[in-house]
């Protein structure tokens, strides 16, 4: 079973940037798709971005396209979410997720079976 630990959240002003990191352990990181999700107070958890096992394909929610970027470093067992031009509506707890099967595209419909504990991102106006 994979363990996921997120970091990099915090408080930032609108228009600012943050980079989230997620370190994985417990299985072969490079064989699995990875994703980032978020959950704002009173709302359901939503897909933010996903990346295929080999980094060749990436997917984004419409609300973050052009502002957020997902990438991975398989040598460091780490997936990142670079967030630029942040808006107050980006405020949420951000969760890292790992695909349940080897391979995988990381698309919104992928089966993500392992989750981190989450990291808070707060964007002030």
PyMOL commands that set and color helices and strands:
alter all, ss='L'
color gray80, all
select helices_A, chain A and resi 29-31+74-76+88-90
alter helices_A, ss='H'
color red, helices_A
select strands_A, chain A and resi 3-7+10-13+18-25+32-39+46-51+58-60+68-73+78-83+92-102+112-115+119-124
alter strands_A, ss='S'
color yellow, strands_A
deselect
rebuild
show_as cartoon
